Amino acid sequence: MLKAGLVGVTGYTGMELARILASHPSMRLTAATSRQDAGRRLDAIYPFLQGLPGSDVVLSEPDPDDLARRCDVVFLAVPHGVAMEIGASLFDAGVKVIDLSADFRLRSADVYEQWYKPHTRQSHLAYAVYGLPELYSEEIRKARLVANPGCYPTASILGLYAALKNGICDPCDIIIDAKSGTTGAGRKAAVSSLFCEVADSFRPYNIGGKHRHTPEIEQELSLAAGCPVTVSFNPHLLPIGRGILATIYARLSTPLSQADVQALYEDHWKDFSWVRVMPAGRLPETRNVRGSMFCDISVTVDSRTGRLIITSAIDNLCRGASGQAVANANLMFGLPASSGLASAPLVP
């Protein structure tokens, strides 16, 4: 049984990781950290885990040396800036690391510093593999440091990848109109996330090229297209707990029929079970992917405007964060990517 550590257990991604690992057949949570709740058992802060494997773990202060002695793999569910220091220390100690922050996602330290803060572990960027299994499974299998993708980038990249890889749309005329449930904002107390502030409302935020996921999306889509890709990425907050729905507008580079694009997408993703291309005329819904690793994608050709409209739905906590992190850990240890992740979506 592989021994897993979790740094930052008290956020939503940490909570979701603990839930998934409780039923993993080959990996068990053996160490978890929280400065605020050190000394308490995991099931004391998460009663839903009572009686499940790993629920008796006593939380401790984050200590890379202690984690390196006790764990085969460590998941980092802490903010950017914090993860790079702990992650680099664990990597240097020979532990496999999956970082759920943005600290190792961007290949360029200069780009990272434009959007975040100074990068103090630039030498480790060369070792990091971007953890999107459909794109980089072979690299992930050989990696010791995986940068887990962001939730919005996961939905956006998977939605656009087949179109850009096959050169059917303009790489400089793409609009991503994305919406996320409130868990995407994190578990920290904030007025903007209170029930009465979110319920019965719907609002944009960080629009106009301000969201930090923009360079991550452009980085991976540029690699897919083989040329620079520019996107207008505009996120919104949905009054739901979990889920992401991205509606993506791209201009077709050559006239194509609905049947042409449908066939292209179905063929491109036919060997990837977690990407479900919807039958023509059916559109994704967040409830149909809740708590799962699925990314549901639909394609619609608007022949009047010459646009391709792509709709992509994922669960932001599972596919967009913790489930994807576990899939990466599975690959790193030679396990089937789906180990511990085969549950059907939670409907209703």
C-alpha positions as CSV (number, residue, x, y, z in Angstrom):
1,M,0.0,0.0,0.0
2,L,1.5,3.3,-1.1
3,K,1.7,5.9,1.7
4,A,0.4,9.4,0.8
5,G,0.8,12.7,2.5
6,L,-1.4,15.7,2.2
7,V,-0.2,19.3,3.0
8,G,-3.2,21.6,3.4
9,V,-6.0,19.2,4.3
10,T,-8.5,21.8,5.5
11,G,-9.4,23.4,2.1
12,Y,-11.9,22.0,-0.4
13,T,-9.2,20.4,-2.5
14,G,-7.7,18.8,0.6
15,M,-11.2,17.6,1.7
16,E,-11.8,16.1,-1.7
17,L,-8.4,14.4,-1.7
18,A,-9.1,12.8,1.7
19,R,-12.5,11.6,0.4
20,I,-11.0,10.0,-2.8
21,L,-8.0,8.4,-0.9
22,A,-10.4,6.8,1.6
23,S,-11.5,4.4,-1.1
24,H,-8.3,4.0,-3.1
25,P,-7.3,0.3,-3.5
26,S,-3.6,0.9,-3.5
27,M,-2.9,4.2,-1.8
28,R,-3.6,5.3,1.8
29,L,-3.5,8.7,3.5
30,T,-0.9,8.3,6.2
31,A,0.0,11.9,7.0
32,A,-1.9,15.2,6.8
33,T,-1.0,18.7,7.8
34,S,-2.7,21.8,9.1
35,R,-1.3,24.5,11.2
36,Q,-4.7,25.5,12.5
37,D,-5.9,22.0,13.4
38,A,-2.6,20.2,14.3
39,G,-3.2,17.6,16.9
40,R,-6.7,16.7,15.8
41,R,-7.8,13.6,14.1
42,L,-8.9,13.9,10.5
43,D,-12.4,12.6,11.3
44,A,-12.8,15.3,13.9
45,I,-12.7,18.0,11.3
46,Y,-14.4,15.8,8.6
47,P,-17.0,13.7,10.3
48,F,-18.1,12.3,6.9
49,L,-14.9,10.2,6.9
50,Q,-15.6,8.5,10.2
51,G,-14.8,4.8,10.1
52,L,-13.1,5.0,6.7
53,P,-9.5,4.3,5.9
54,G,-7.2,7.2,6.9
55,S,-9.8,8.9,9.1
56,D,-7.6,8.2,12.2
57,V,-4.7,10.3,10.9
58,V,-3.7,12.9,13.4
59,L,-3.0,16.3,11.7
60,S,0.5,17.8,12.2
61,E,2.4,20.9,11.4
62,P,3.9,20.8,7.9
63,D,7.4,19.5,8.1
64,P,9.0,18.4,4.8
65,D,11.6,16.2,6.5
66,D,9.0,14.3,8.5
67,L,6.8,13.9,5.4
68,A,9.7,12.6,3.4
69,R,10.4,9.9,6.0
70,R,6.7,8.8,6.2
71,C,5.4,9.1,2.6
72,D,5.9,7.8,-0.9
73,V,4.0,10.7,-2.4
74,V,2.9,14.0,-1.1
75,F,0.0,16.1,-2.4
76,L,0.3,19.9,-1.9
77,A,-3.0,21.6,-1.5
78,V,-1.7,25.0,-0.3
79,P,-1.5,28.4,-1.9
80,H,1.0,29.5,-4.6
81,G,4.2,30.7,-3.1
82,V,3.9,28.2,-0.2
83,A,3.9,25.1,-2.4
84,M,7.1,25.9,-4.3
85,E,9.2,25.8,-1.1
86,I,7.7,22.7,0.4
87,G,7.5,20.9,-3.0
88,A,11.1,21.6,-3.9
89,S,12.3,20.4,-0.5
90,L,10.3,17.1,-0.8
91,F,11.5,16.7,-4.4
92,D,15.1,17.1,-3.2
93,A,14.5,14.5,-0.5
94,G,13.4,11.9,-3.2
95,V,9.6,12.0,-2.6
96,K,7.2,12.2,-5.5
97,V,5.2,15.4,-5.4
98,I,1.9,16.5,-7.0
99,D,1.4,20.3,-6.5
100,L,-2.2,21.5,-6.9
101,S,-1.1,25.2,-6.8
102,A,0.2,27.2,-9.8
103,D,3.8,27.2,-8.7
104,F,5.1,24.7,-11.3
105,R,2.5,24.9,-14.0
106,L,4.1,27.7,-16.1
107,R,7.2,26.7,-17.9
108,S,8.6,30.2,-17.9
109,A,9.6,31.8,-14.6
110,D,9.2,35.2,-16.2
111,V,5.6,34.5,-17.1
112,Y,4.9,33.2,-13.6
113,E,6.3,36.3,-12.0
114,Q,4.2,38.5,-14.3
115,W,1.0,36.9,-12.9
116,Y,1.9,35.7,-9.4
117,K,5.1,36.6,-7.5
118,P,8.8,36.0,-7.6
119,H,9.6,32.4,-8.1
120,T,12.2,31.2,-5.6
121,R,12.6,27.7,-7.0
122,Q,13.2,28.3,-10.7
123,S,15.7,25.4,-11.0
124,H,12.9,23.0,-10.3
125,L,10.7,24.1,-13.1
126,A,12.7,22.0,-15.5
127,Y,11.6,18.8,-13.6
128,A,7.9,19.6,-13.5
129,V,5.5,17.9,-15.8
130,Y,2.1,19.4,-16.6
131,G,-0.4,16.9,-15.2
132,L,-3.1,16.6,-17.8
133,P,-3.2,12.8,-18.3
134,E,-4.8,12.9,-21.8
135,L,-1.9,15.0,-23.1
136,Y,1.1,14.0,-21.0
137,S,0.6,10.5,-19.6
138,E,4.0,9.2,-20.7
139,E,5.8,12.1,-19.2
140,I,3.8,11.9,-16.0
141,R,4.8,8.2,-15.6
142,K,8.5,9.2,-15.5
143,A,8.0,12.3,-13.3
144,R,8.8,13.0,-9.7
145,L,7.2,16.5,-9.7
146,V,3.8,17.0,-11.3
147,A,2.1,20.4,-11.7
148,N,-1.6,19.6,-11.4
149,P,-3.6,21.8,-13.8
150,G,-6.1,24.4,-12.7
151,C,-9.8,23.8,-12.9
152,Y,-10.6,26.4,-15.5
153,P,-7.6,25.4,-17.7
154,T,-8.7,21.7,-17.5
155,A,-12.1,22.4,-18.9
156,S,-10.8,25.0,-21.5
157,I,-7.8,23.0,-22.8
158,L,-9.7,19.8,-23.2
159,G,-12.5,21.6,-24.9
160,L,-10.3,23.3,-27.4
161,Y,-7.5,20.8,-27.9
162,A,-8.9,18.8,-30.8
163,A,-9.8,21.9,-32.7
164,L,-6.4,23.5,-32.4
165,K,-4.4,20.3,-32.8
166,N,-6.2,19.7,-36.1
167,G,-6.0,23.3,-37.2
168,I,-9.6,24.0,-37.8
169,C,-9.9,27.3,-35.9
170,D,-8.2,30.6,-35.7
171,P,-5.7,30.6,-32.8
172,C,-6.0,34.3,-32.2
173,D,-9.8,34.6,-32.1
174,I,-11.0,32.6,-29.1
175,I,-13.3,33.6,-26.3
176,I,-13.7,31.4,-23.2
177,D,-16.8,32.2,-21.2
178,A,-16.5,30.0,-18.1
179,K,-18.5,29.6,-15.0
180,S,-17.6,27.9,-11.7
181,G,-19.3,26.8,-8.5
182,T,-18.3,28.6,-5.3
183,T,-15.9,25.9,-4.1
184,G,-13.6,27.2,-6.8
185,A,-13.1,30.3,-4.6
186,G,-11.6,28.2,-1.8
187,R,-12.8,27.5,1.8
188,K,-11.5,30.6,3.5
189,A,-14.0,33.0,5.0
190,A,-14.9,35.8,2.6
191,V,-17.9,38.0,2.3
192,S,-18.2,37.4,-1.4
193,S,-18.6,33.7,-0.9
194,L,-21.3,33.8,1.8
195,F,-24.6,32.1,0.9
196,C,-26.6,35.3,0.8
197,E,-24.0,36.9,-1.5
198,V,-24.0,34.0,-4.0
199,A,-27.5,32.5,-3.9
200,D,-30.0,33.8,-6.5
201,S,-27.2,35.7,-8.3
202,F,-24.7,35.3,-11.1
203,R,-21.7,37.5,-11.5
204,P,-18.5,37.8,-13.6
205,Y,-15.1,38.5,-12.0
206,N,-11.5,39.1,-13.2
207,I,-12.7,39.6,-16.7
208,G,-10.8,41.4,-19.5
209,G,-7.6,39.3,-19.3
210,K,-7.0,39.6,-15.6
211,H,-7.5,36.0,-14.4
212,R,-4.3,34.1,-13.5
213,H,-5.4,31.0,-15.3
214,T,-5.0,32.9,-18.7
215,P,-1.3,32.2,-19.3
216,E,-1.7,28.5,-18.3
217,I,-4.4,28.1,-20.9
218,E,-2.5,29.9,-23.5
219,Q,0.7,28.0,-22.8
220,E,-0.9,24.6,-23.3
221,L,-3.1,25.6,-26.3
222,S,-0.1,27.1,-28.0
223,L,1.8,23.8,-27.7
224,A,-1.3,22.1,-29.2
225,A,-1.6,24.5,-32.1
226,G,2.1,24.8,-32.8
227,C,1.9,28.6,-32.8
228,P,1.0,31.3,-30.3
229,V,-2.6,31.2,-29.1
230,T,-4.3,34.2,-27.5
231,V,-7.6,33.8,-25.6
232,S,-10.1,36.1,-24.1
233,F,-10.8,34.2,-20.8
234,N,-13.7,35.5,-18.7
235,P,-14.8,33.7,-15.6
236,H,-18.1,33.9,-13.7
237,L,-19.4,32.7,-10.3
238,L,-22.3,30.3,-10.3
239,P,-24.7,29.9,-7.3
240,I,-23.9,26.2,-7.0
241,G,-21.4,24.2,-4.9
242,R,-19.3,22.5,-7.5
243,G,-18.9,22.3,-11.2
244,I,-17.5,24.2,-14.2
245,L,-19.2,25.0,-17.5
246,A,-17.2,26.7,-20.2
247,T,-18.7,27.9,-23.4
248,I,-16.0,28.6,-25.9
249,Y,-16.3,30.6,-29.1
250,A,-13.7,30.0,-31.9
251,R,-13.7,31.1,-35.5
252,L,-13.4,28.3,-38.0
253,S,-10.4,28.7,-40.3
254,T,-12.2,26.9,-43.1
255,P,-15.9,26.1,-43.7
256,L,-16.9,22.9,-42.0
257,S,-20.2,21.2,-41.4
258,Q,-21.6,20.1,-38.1
259,A,-21.0,16.5,-39.1
260,D,-17.4,17.2,-40.0
261,V,-16.5,18.7,-36.6
262,Q,-18.5,16.1,-34.7
263,A,-16.6,13.3,-36.5
264,L,-13.3,15.1,-35.9
265,Y,-13.9,15.4,-32.1
266,E,-15.3,11.9,-31.7
267,D,-12.3,10.4,-33.5
268,H,-9.7,12.5,-31.6
269,W,-11.1,11.5,-28.1
270,K,-12.2,7.9,-28.9
271,D,-9.4,6.4,-26.9
272,F,-9.8,8.6,-23.8
273,S,-12.6,7.3,-21.6
274,W,-12.7,10.4,-19.3
275,V,-13.5,12.8,-22.3
276,R,-17.0,12.2,-23.4
277,V,-18.0,13.9,-26.7
278,M,-21.7,14.4,-26.5
279,P,-23.9,13.1,-29.4
280,A,-24.8,15.9,-31.8
281,G,-27.6,18.0,-30.3
282,R,-26.9,17.1,-26.7
283,L,-25.3,19.7,-24.4
284,P,-23.2,19.1,-21.2
285,E,-24.6,19.8,-17.8
286,T,-22.5,20.2,-14.6
287,R,-24.8,17.7,-12.7
288,N,-23.8,14.9,-15.1
289,V,-20.1,15.2,-14.2
290,R,-20.4,16.0,-10.4
291,G,-17.9,14.1,-8.3
292,S,-16.3,12.4,-11.3
293,M,-13.3,12.6,-13.7
294,F,-15.4,13.1,-16.8
295,C,-15.2,16.1,-19.1
296,D,-18.3,16.3,-21.2
297,I,-17.8,18.2,-24.5
298,S,-20.2,19.3,-27.2
299,V,-19.4,21.0,-30.5
300,T,-21.8,23.2,-32.4
301,V,-21.1,24.8,-35.8
302,D,-22.7,28.2,-36.3
303,S,-22.6,28.4,-40.1
304,R,-24.2,31.8,-40.1
305,T,-21.2,33.4,-38.2
306,G,-18.5,30.9,-39.1
307,R,-18.0,30.1,-35.5
308,L,-17.4,26.8,-33.6
309,I,-19.1,26.8,-30.2
310,I,-17.6,24.3,-27.8
311,T,-19.2,23.5,-24.5
312,S,-17.1,21.8,-21.8
313,A,-18.3,20.6,-18.3
314,I,-16.2,19.2,-15.5
315,D,-16.4,18.9,-11.7
316,N,-14.0,21.6,-10.5
317,L,-13.0,19.7,-7.3
318,C,-12.6,16.2,-8.8
319,R,-11.5,16.5,-12.4
320,G,-10.3,20.0,-11.9
321,A,-8.2,19.4,-8.9
322,S,-8.1,16.4,-6.5
323,G,-9.2,13.6,-8.7
324,Q,-6.8,14.7,-11.4
325,A,-4.0,14.8,-8.7
326,V,-4.8,11.2,-7.8
327,A,-4.8,10.1,-11.5
328,N,-1.4,11.7,-11.8
329,A,-0.1,9.8,-8.7
330,N,-1.5,6.6,-10.1
331,L,0.5,7.1,-13.3
332,M,3.6,8.0,-11.4
333,F,3.5,4.7,-9.6
334,G,2.6,2.5,-12.5
335,L,-1.0,2.0,-11.5
336,P,-4.0,2.3,-13.8
337,A,-4.9,6.0,-14.1
338,S,-8.5,5.2,-13.0
339,S,-7.5,3.5,-9.7
340,G,-9.8,4.9,-7.0
341,L,-11.6,7.1,-9.5
342,A,-14.1,4.8,-11.1
343,S,-17.2,6.2,-9.4
344,A,-20.1,7.3,-11.5
345,P,-21.2,11.0,-11.3
346,L,-23.3,12.0,-8.3
347,V,-26.8,12.5,-9.7
348,P,-28.9,14.2,-8.5
